[in-house]
């Protein structure tokens, strides 16, 4: 049986954005494993002593039940350039523990630091993040992500970003792109100038 994954930001022992992780976790368990029972992430996750100070990724690996919880020290990856990669068949609508298909696309990044995946002409995600684009006034996020992330959901609900259709041909309308995920907020995300995207 395949496994799913939640990655939760843990800063100084505090789990962040937990309500959005809980919603995705519960939805994924129900759709993938016909799970009708509710499992509370807050009740199941107990941070170890070593994770009470500093920044960690809390990884919850699960199927119908939680199978493993681990805390990994987080080091931010530098991203200064992006390679546009087209794949019209990629499917990653749940956060699978097995990311083989995405890893194969990532290997095509040439000398760039990360990728932007284009599916049927539409902008989706990077290798491990949702995308936000700045037009000089506000931040926009594609309405066609491969996987709608928890940080994206929080920012949309807060009105800090707005979803819209973004095609490959729209990219020149923006000044820069940011990469958001559970670990990257709007304040600390990598920001890359549009000119640093290789087509």
C-alpha positions in Angstrom: 0.0 0.0 0.0 1.3 3.5 -0.9 2.0 6.0 1.8 1.1 9.7 2.2 3.0 12.4 4.0 2.4 15.6 5.9 5.3 17.9 6.5 4.6 20.4 9.4 6.8 23.3 10.4 7.9 23.0 14.0 9.5 26.2 15.3 10.9 26.1 18.9 8.6 23.1 19.7 5.4 24.6 18.2 3.6 23.0 15.3 2.4 25.7 12.9 -0.6 25.8 10.5 -1.9 22.7 12.1 -5.6 23.2 11.3 -4.8 23.2 7.5 -2.6 20.1 7.9 -5.4 18.4 9.8 -7.9 19.2 7.1 -5.7 17.8 4.3 -4.7 14.7 6.4 -8.3 13.9 7.2 -9.5 14.5 3.6 -6.7 12.3 2.2 -7.3 9.5 4.6 -11.0 9.4 3.8 -10.5 9.5 0.0 -7.5 7.1 -0.2 -8.2 4.7 2.6 -11.9 5.0 3.3 -11.1 6.0 6.8 -14.1 7.3 8.7 -12.5 7.7 12.0 -10.9 11.0 13.0 -7.2 11.1 14.1 -6.1 14.3 15.7 -2.6 15.3 14.7 -2.3 17.5 17.7 -2.9 14.6 20.0 -0.7 12.2 18.2 2.4 14.3 17.7 4.6 14.8 20.7 7.7 16.8 20.0 11.0 15.3 21.3 13.2 17.3 23.7 15.7 18.1 20.9 13.0 19.8 18.8 12.0 22.3 21.5 14.5 24.9 20.2 15.2 25.6 16.5 13.5 24.8 13.3 12.4 21.3 12.4 10.4 19.5 9.8 7.8 17.2 11.5 7.2 14.4 8.9 4.0 12.4 9.5 4.0 9.3 7.3 0.6 7.6 7.1 -1.8 5.3 5.3 -5.1 4.5 7.0 -3.2 5.0 10.3 -0.2 7.1 11.2 2.9 4.9 10.6 5.8 7.1 11.5 6.5 10.6 13.0 9.9 12.1 12.7 11.5 15.4 13.4 14.3 16.6 11.1 16.4 19.7 11.5 15.5 22.1 8.6 18.1 23.8 6.5 16.8 26.2 3.8 17.9 25.4 0.2 19.2 28.4 -1.8 17.1 28.9 -5.0 18.2 31.6 -7.4 17.2 30.2 -10.8 14.3 28.1 -12.2 14.0 25.8 -15.2 10.7 25.6 -17.0 9.8 21.9 -17.4 6.8 20.7 -19.5 5.0 17.5 -18.5 1.4 17.1 -19.6 0.9 13.8 -17.8 2.2 14.5 -14.3 -0.2 13.7 -11.5 0.5 14.6 -7.8 -2.9 15.4 -6.3 -2.0 13.9 -3.0 1.2 14.3 -1.0 2.7 10.9 -1.7 5.8 9.8 0.2 7.0 8.4 -3.1 8.0 11.4 -5.2 9.7 9.5 -8.0 7.9 11.3 -10.9 8.7 14.7 -9.4 12.3 13.7 -8.8 12.6 12.7 -12.5 11.5 16.2 -13.5 13.8 17.8 -11.0 16.7 16.1 -12.6 16.0 17.9 -15.8 16.7 21.3 -14.3 20.1 21.7 -16.0 22.2 24.2 -14.1 19.2 25.8 -12.4 18.4 25.4 -8.7 14.7 24.3 -9.1 12.0 23.8 -11.6 8.6 25.2 -12.6 6.3 22.5 -13.9 4.0 23.4 -16.8 1.1 21.1 -17.5 -1.1 21.7 -20.6 0.3 25.2 -20.9 -0.6 26.1 -17.3 1.8 26.9 -14.5 1.5 24.5 -11.6 4.2 24.0 -8.9 7.9 23.8 -8.4 9.6 20.6 -7.2 8.5 20.9 -3.6 6.5 24.2 -3.3 3.5 26.1 -4.6 4.3 29.2 -6.5 3.3 32.9 -6.0 3.9 35.6 -8.6 4.3 39.3 -7.9 3.1 41.9 -10.4 4.3 45.0 -8.6 1.1 45.3 -6.6 0.1 42.0 -5.2 0.9 38.3 -5.1 -1.0 35.8 -7.3 -0.9 32.0 -7.2 -1.8 29.6 -10.0 -5.3 28.1 -9.7 -3.9 24.9 -11.2 -1.4 23.6 -8.6 -0.5 19.9 -8.7 -0.9 19.8 -5.0 -2.8 22.6 -3.1 -0.5 23.2 -0.1 -1.3 24.1 3.4 0.7 27.4 3.3 -1.1 28.3 0.1 -4.5 27.5 1.7 -3.7 29.7 4.7 -2.5 32.6 2.6 -5.6 32.4 0.4 -7.9 32.3 3.4 -6.1 35.4 4.9 -6.4 37.3 1.6 -2.6 37.7 1.3 -2.5 36.0 -2.1 -5.1 35.5 -4.8 -5.6 32.5 -7.2 -5.9 33.0 -10.9 -5.2 31.1 -14.1 -1.5 31.6 -15.1 -0.2 30.3 -18.4 3.4 30.0 -19.5 2.8 33.0 -21.8 1.7 35.1 -18.8 5.1 34.9 -17.0 6.5 38.1 -18.5 3.7 40.1 -16.8 5.3 39.4 -13.4 8.4 40.8 -11.7 9.3 37.8 -9.5 8.2 34.4 -8.3 8.2 33.0 -4.8 8.2 29.4 -3.5 5.9 28.7 -0.6 5.4 25.4 1.3 5.0 24.3 4.9 8.5 25.6 5.7 8.5 28.7 3.5 6.1 31.6 4.5 5.5 34.7 2.4 8.0 36.4 4.6 10.9 34.0 4.3 10.3 32.2 1.0 12.9 32.3 -1.9 12.1 35.0 -4.4 13.5 34.8 -7.9 13.3 37.4 -10.6 11.3 36.4 -13.7 14.5 36.9 -15.7 16.1 34.0 -13.8 13.6 31.6 -15.3 15.1 29.5 -18.1 12.6 28.6 -20.9 
